[in-house]
């Protein structure tokens, strides 16, 4: 059986019904917490800082520049972020 996480709300009723017909279990999760999403408080701001005020020609340009931005983040910073998250 597949599992999928989605916050329950009236807007998502049709989604929940669809998932039920496909026998996909909907998992509840707590409200947003930086402890649970290192990408939100570490990774995305780093990428945003590197890419800010830049304009891109097409999706391939976005992809290559985002990849370069990810590669520009020192590995030890990424490691420290995720090690800190794992200790929480």
NUBA-646288 format. One record per residue (C-alpha): residue number from 1; x negated, y, z; residue in three letters. Coordinates in Angstrom, 3 decimals, always signed. Layout:
BEGIN
<pt pos="NUM" px="X" py="Y" pz="Z" code="ala"/>
...
This chain:
BEGIN
<pt pos="1" px="+0.000" py="+0.000" pz="+0.000" code="unk"/>
<pt pos="2" px="-1.289" py="+3.474" pz="-0.866" code="unk"/>
<pt pos="3" px="-1.505" py="+6.251" pz="+1.714" code="unk"/>
<pt pos="4" px="-1.072" py="+9.933" pz="+1.149" code="unk"/>
<pt pos="5" px="-1.048" py="+12.876" pz="+3.550" code="unk"/>
<pt pos="6" px="+1.432" py="+15.722" pz="+3.169" code="unk"/>
<pt pos="7" px="+2.931" py="+18.182" pz="+5.614" code="unk"/>
<pt pos="8" px="+6.667" py="+17.743" pz="+5.940" code="unk"/>
<pt pos="9" px="+8.865" py="+20.669" pz="+4.970" code="unk"/>
<pt pos="10" px="+12.224" py="+21.120" pz="+3.244" code="unk"/>
<pt pos="11" px="+10.355" py="+22.039" pz="+0.029" code="unk"/>
<pt pos="12" px="+8.613" py="+18.693" pz="+0.034" code="unk"/>
<pt pos="13" px="+11.759" py="+16.575" pz="+0.376" code="unk"/>
<pt pos="14" px="+11.768" py="+15.575" pz="-3.298" code="unk"/>
<pt pos="15" px="+8.069" py="+14.726" pz="-3.089" code="unk"/>
<pt pos="16" px="+8.693" py="+12.572" pz="-0.033" code="unk"/>
<pt pos="17" px="+11.568" py="+10.808" pz="-1.797" code="unk"/>
<pt pos="18" px="+9.385" py="+10.138" pz="-4.844" code="unk"/>
<pt pos="19" px="+6.579" py="+8.768" pz="-2.682" code="unk"/>
<pt pos="20" px="+9.046" py="+6.526" pz="-0.860" code="unk"/>
<pt pos="21" px="+10.245" py="+5.065" pz="-4.167" code="unk"/>
<pt pos="22" px="+6.605" py="+4.256" pz="-4.999" code="unk"/>
<pt pos="23" px="+6.072" py="+2.759" pz="-1.519" code="unk"/>
<pt pos="24" px="+3.401" py="+5.313" pz="-0.658" code="unk"/>
<pt pos="25" px="+3.098" py="+5.905" pz="+3.079" code="unk"/>
<pt pos="26" px="+3.161" py="+9.553" pz="+4.104" code="unk"/>
<pt pos="27" px="+0.760" py="+10.246" pz="+6.958" code="unk"/>
<pt pos="28" px="+1.362" py="+13.066" pz="+9.387" code="unk"/>
<pt pos="29" px="-1.578" py="+15.292" pz="+10.238" code="unk"/>
<pt pos="30" px="-2.143" py="+18.144" pz="+12.665" code="unk"/>
<pt pos="31" px="-2.035" py="+21.753" pz="+11.574" code="unk"/>
<pt pos="32" px="-5.121" py="+23.183" pz="+9.878" code="unk"/>
<pt pos="33" px="-8.244" py="+23.034" pz="+11.987" code="unk"/>
<pt pos="34" px="-11.811" py="+23.934" pz="+10.945" code="unk"/>
<pt pos="35" px="-12.905" py="+20.914" pz="+12.974" code="unk"/>
<pt pos="36" px="-11.208" py="+18.744" pz="+10.380" code="unk"/>
<pt pos="37" px="-12.158" py="+20.611" pz="+7.237" code="unk"/>
<pt pos="38" px="-15.830" py="+21.596" pz="+7.026" code="unk"/>
<pt pos="39" px="-15.347" py="+22.468" pz="+3.378" code="unk"/>
<pt pos="40" px="-12.923" py="+25.236" pz="+4.364" code="unk"/>
<pt pos="41" px="-15.160" py="+26.981" pz="+6.867" code="unk"/>
<pt pos="42" px="-18.607" py="+26.199" pz="+5.431" code="unk"/>
<pt pos="43" px="-18.672" py="+25.015" pz="+1.839" code="unk"/>
<pt pos="44" px="-16.021" py="+27.186" pz="+0.153" code="unk"/>
<pt pos="45" px="-17.278" py="+30.459" pz="+1.668" code="unk"/>
<pt pos="46" px="-20.832" py="+29.616" pz="+0.541" code="unk"/>
<pt pos="47" px="-19.674" py="+28.944" pz="-3.018" code="unk"/>
<pt pos="48" px="-17.477" py="+32.043" pz="-2.967" code="unk"/>
<pt pos="49" px="-20.416" py="+34.197" pz="-1.854" code="unk"/>
<pt pos="50" px="-22.605" py="+32.878" pz="-4.675" code="unk"/>
<pt pos="51" px="-19.921" py="+33.241" pz="-7.365" code="unk"/>
<pt pos="52" px="-18.289" py="+36.519" pz="-6.273" code="unk"/>
<pt pos="53" px="-17.899" py="+39.266" pz="-8.859" code="unk"/>
<pt pos="54" px="-18.771" py="+36.878" pz="-11.689" code="unk"/>
<pt pos="55" px="-16.568" py="+36.263" pz="-14.688" code="unk"/>
<pt pos="56" px="-16.403" py="+33.020" pz="-16.614" code="unk"/>
<pt pos="57" px="-15.625" py="+32.320" pz="-20.249" code="unk"/>
<pt pos="58" px="-13.964" py="+28.937" pz="-19.899" code="unk"/>
<pt pos="59" px="-13.516" py="+25.921" pz="-17.629" code="unk"/>
<pt pos="60" px="-16.897" py="+24.476" pz="-18.604" code="unk"/>
<pt pos="61" px="-18.544" py="+27.745" pz="-17.585" code="unk"/>
<pt pos="62" px="-16.726" py="+27.611" pz="-14.239" code="unk"/>
<pt pos="63" px="-17.745" py="+23.995" pz="-13.758" code="unk"/>
<pt pos="64" px="-21.414" py="+24.543" pz="-14.532" code="unk"/>
<pt pos="65" px="-21.664" py="+27.673" pz="-12.365" code="unk"/>
<pt pos="66" px="-19.884" py="+25.993" pz="-9.458" code="unk"/>
<pt pos="67" px="-22.219" py="+23.005" pz="-9.740" code="unk"/>
<pt pos="68" px="-25.197" py="+25.359" pz="-9.721" code="unk"/>
<pt pos="69" px="-23.764" py="+27.128" pz="-6.647" code="unk"/>
<pt pos="70" px="-23.385" py="+23.802" pz="-4.849" code="unk"/>
<pt pos="71" px="-26.929" py="+22.834" pz="-5.761" code="unk"/>
<pt pos="72" px="-28.188" py="+26.200" pz="-4.450" code="unk"/>
<pt pos="73" px="-27.013" py="+25.379" pz="-0.911" code="unk"/>
<pt pos="74" px="-29.957" py="+23.841" pz="+0.939" code="unk"/>
<pt pos="75" px="-29.372" py="+20.197" pz="+1.780" code="unk"/>
<pt pos="76" px="-30.346" py="+20.738" pz="+5.421" code="unk"/>
<pt pos="77" px="-27.514" py="+23.296" pz="+5.786" code="unk"/>
<pt pos="78" px="-25.005" py="+20.829" pz="+4.374" code="unk"/>
<pt pos="79" px="-26.359" py="+18.084" pz="+6.619" code="unk"/>
<pt pos="80" px="-26.163" py="+20.287" pz="+9.725" code="unk"/>
<pt pos="81" px="-22.600" py="+21.292" pz="+8.920" code="unk"/>
<pt pos="82" px="-21.351" py="+17.747" pz="+8.568" code="unk"/>
<pt pos="83" px="-23.330" py="+16.451" pz="+11.541" code="unk"/>
<pt pos="84" px="-21.796" py="+19.182" pz="+13.687" code="unk"/>
<pt pos="85" px="-18.345" py="+18.297" pz="+12.397" code="unk"/>
<pt pos="86" px="-18.875" py="+14.620" pz="+13.167" code="unk"/>
<pt pos="87" px="-19.819" py="+15.429" pz="+16.781" code="unk"/>
<pt pos="88" px="-16.565" py="+17.333" pz="+17.421" code="unk"/>
